[in-house]
């Protein structure tokens, strides 16, 4: 009986070490990181806003599909969950920051646009420091709440509208979407911090 107990313990440790990170969801997450780098390059290279929007939307779609595939085909891994959080923040914050720097220095952005971009990244501004500490600690991360999913969806829709509003006045309604996104973003950021604190207990 003792031998069986040891054998089971070894098996569990072995499975944890042998977690398969080379799967489709993690590949899509990696693509999101690469798309972020490409989009940032295109921003500073002076490509048009439509090109930037298309790349950003593709990046957001990889976020949708990697989660769907991971759950549907049971390919969820702890590494994938952490990698997904990093890739999501990198996509949103990286592109938003690059956009503000490049278009701001060029005089193409008004304070009105910058305020909107900051509003839609409220979740990242609130939760990013905590996420960095959590990921560097090597501990697990909280499950994604519905408010976080709604925030991500709103960001994926609102940010392109803000970008397009710089060139096309028809998209000037972006301010209303920015307010809505910021409300959910603040709630998501505070919820994330609360969940992290619960993990520490």
C-alpha positions in Angstrom: 0.0 0.0 0.0 2.9 2.4 0.8 4.4 1.7 -2.6 1.2 2.5 -4.3 0.9 5.8 -2.4 4.4 6.8 -3.5 3.8 5.8 -7.0 0.7 8.0 -7.2 2.6 11.0 -5.7 5.3 10.6 -8.3 2.8 10.4 -11.0 1.1 13.7 -10.0 4.5 15.5 -9.8 5.4 14.0 -13.2 2.2 15.2 -14.8 2.7 18.7 -13.4 6.2 18.9 -14.8 5.2 17.5 -18.1 2.4 20.0 -18.6 2.1 20.4 -22.4 2.5 24.0 -23.2 3.0 23.5 -27.0 -0.7 23.5 -27.9 -2.9 25.6 -30.2 -4.2 28.1 -27.5 -0.6 28.9 -26.4 0.4 29.3 -30.0 -2.4 31.8 -30.6 -1.3 33.7 -27.4 2.3 33.8 -28.8 0.9 35.1 -32.1 -0.8 37.9 -30.1 2.6 38.9 -28.7 4.1 38.9 -32.1 1.2 40.9 -33.5 1.7 43.5 -30.8 5.4 44.0 -31.8 4.4 44.2 -35.5 1.6 46.8 -34.7 4.0 48.9 -32.6 6.5 48.9 -35.5 3.7 49.9 -37.9 2.7 52.7 -35.6 6.1 54.2 -35.5 6.7 53.5 -39.2 3.8 55.8 -40.0 1.3 53.3 -41.3 -2.4 54.4 -41.6 -4.9 54.1 -38.8 -6.9 51.5 -40.7 -3.9 49.2 -40.8 -3.3 49.6 -37.1 -7.0 48.9 -36.4 -6.9 45.7 -38.5 -3.8 44.4 -36.7 -5.2 45.2 -33.3 -8.5 43.5 -34.0 -6.7 40.4 -35.2 -4.7 40.4 -32.0 -7.9 40.6 -30.0 -9.5 37.8 -31.9 -6.6 35.5 -31.0 -7.5 36.3 -27.3 -11.0 35.1 -28.0 -10.1 31.9 -29.9 -7.3 30.8 -27.6 -9.7 30.7 -24.6 -12.5 29.0 -26.6 -10.1 26.3 -27.9 -8.5 25.7 -24.6 -11.8 25.1 -22.8 -13.4 23.2 -25.7 -10.5 20.7 -26.2 -9.3 20.6 -22.6 -6.0 22.3 -23.4 -6.0 24.6 -20.4 -2.6 24.9 -18.7 -1.3 27.0 -15.8 1.4 28.3 -18.1 -1.2 29.2 -20.7 -3.3 31.1 -18.2 -0.3 33.2 -17.0 0.9 33.7 -20.6 -2.5 34.8 -21.7 -2.6 37.5 -19.0 0.8 38.8 -20.0 -0.1 38.8 -23.7 -3.5 40.6 -23.1 -1.9 43.4 -21.1 1.0 43.7 -23.5 -1.3 44.0 -26.5 -3.5 46.7 -24.9 -0.9 48.7 -23.0 1.8 48.3 -25.5 -0.2 49.5 -28.5 -2.0 52.2 -26.5 1.3 53.6 -25.2 3.0 53.5 -28.7 0.0 55.2 -30.2 0.0 58.0 -27.6 3.8 58.6 -28.0 3.9 58.5 -31.8 0.7 60.3 -32.6 1.0 62.6 -29.7 4.5 63.8 -30.7 3.1 64.3 -34.3 0.4 66.5 -32.9 -2.3 64.2 -34.3 -3.8 63.5 -30.9 -5.8 65.9 -28.7 -6.1 65.7 -25.0 -9.6 64.4 -25.7 -8.2 61.3 -27.4 -5.5 60.7 -24.8 -8.1 60.9 -22.1 -10.2 58.3 -23.8 -7.2 55.9 -24.3 -6.4 56.2 -20.6 -10.0 55.6 -19.7 -10.3 52.3 -21.6 -7.0 51.1 -20.1 -8.3 51.7 -16.5 -8.2 47.9 -15.7 -4.6 47.7 -16.7 -3.6 50.9 -14.9 -5.2 49.6 -11.7 -4.3 45.9 -11.9 -1.0 45.8 -13.8 1.3 46.4 -10.9 -0.4 43.6 -8.9 -0.4 41.3 -11.9 3.4 41.8 -12.3 4.0 41.0 -8.6 1.8 38.0 -8.8 3.4 36.5 -12.0 6.9 37.1 -10.7 6.0 35.3 -7.4 5.3 32.1 -9.3 1.9 31.6 -7.8 -1.3 30.9 -9.6 -3.6 33.5 -10.9 -7.4 34.0 -10.2 -10.0 32.8 -12.6 -11.2 35.4 -15.1 -14.5 36.9 -14.0 -17.3 37.9 -16.3 -16.6 41.6 -15.6 -13.1 41.0 -17.0 -14.4 39.4 -20.1 -16.8 42.2 -20.7 -14.0 44.7 -20.3 -11.8 42.9 -22.8 -14.6 42.8 -25.3 -15.3 46.5 -24.8 -11.6 47.4 -25.2 -11.5 45.4 -28.4 -14.3 47.4 -29.8 -13.7 50.9 -28.3 -10.0 51.3 -29.0 -10.4 50.9 -32.8 -13.2 53.4 -32.7 -11.0 55.9 -30.9 -8.2 55.4 -33.4 -10.6 55.8 -36.3 -12.1 59.0 -34.7 -8.8 60.7 -35.2 -9.2 60.7 -39.0 -12.9 60.1 -39.5 -15.4 62.4 -37.6 -18.2 59.8 -38.0 -16.6 57.9 -35.1 -16.7 60.8 -32.6 -19.2 58.9 -30.5 -16.2 57.0 -29.1 -16.3 59.1 -25.9 -19.5 57.2 -24.8 -17.9 53.9 -25.3 -14.8 55.1 -23.5 -16.9 56.0 -20.4 -18.6 52.6 -20.5 -15.3 50.7 -20.9 -13.7 52.6 -18.0 -16.6 51.7 -15.7 -16.2 48.0 -16.4 -12.4 48.4 -16.4 -12.3 49.9 -12.9 -14.7 47.2 -11.6 -12.5 44.5 -13.3 -9.3 45.9 -11.9 -10.6 46.1 -8.3 -12.1 42.6 -8.6 -8.8 41.3 -9.8 -7.0 42.8 -6.8 -9.6 41.4 -4.4 -9.2 38.0 -5.9 -5.4 38.1 -5.6 -5.7 39.1 -2.0 -8.0 36.1 -1.4 -5.4 33.8 -2.9 -2.8 35.1 -0.4 -4.9 34.1 2.5 
